[in-house]
């Protein structure tokens, strides 16, 4: 990956992370349109670049995160776990199928059409 491609992907992530659209799908599309293949290094870069956005969100919601860490927001922790566990278990159990079928351009574009129609 060239330095300018990393900058473009950073801009794509930064713009799309806080919009009601999938930043991951936009990163995949941007990577493919710039000729960046679907390999371990491109996936690792996408994860790392999204970590910056996650850190920004944690910064914005730091008071809530601190309350959860101190035990003062047990209901919120329980609700987050309740929402997170099904997705985590599905991802763990179906990791190979997800990697094989959902990270290509066709599934990404199809998801955009379905999301746009709803």
Secondary structure as UniProt FT lines:
FT   HELIX           3..16
FT   TURN            17..20
FT   HELIX           23..33
FT   TURN            34..35
FT   HELIX           40..60
FT   HELIX           62..70
FT   HELIX           74..93
FT   HELIX           95..101
FT   HELIX           105..117
//
